[in-house]
């Protein structure tokens, strides 16, 4: 794989093939037609991904927690304020063109991912929202 990892992804930018581990999978509250994931790469960088509509069932059965995959044919967009859980500037949009291939488990890919808030971010959130959320 090239040096094009999660850290280089940007909204509307190039979307190279990625090798990732699935760390988390969930259905967001009030968005039953979406399925969200957190992927982590060998550099330890994490990114959120989502799929909508009829593709949810297909990808839910294809992407298993703690399993490694190569992912191609996705797009990157700007995260929305309602379902975004990470600080990465992009979110992966998985769909009909997405190709997912299971790859051998790679011990170099972390099995956990933490995106910790800075004190400044927590203070800003407390001022603007009146509460500090933990994710």
Secondary structure, 3 states (H helix, E strand, C coil): CCCCCHHHCCCCCCCCCEEEEEEEEECCCCCCCEEEEEEECCCCCEEEEEEECCHHHHHHHHCCCCCEEEEECCEEECCCCCCCCCCCCCEEEECCCCEEEECCCCCCCCCCCCCCCCHHHHHHHHHHHCCCCCC
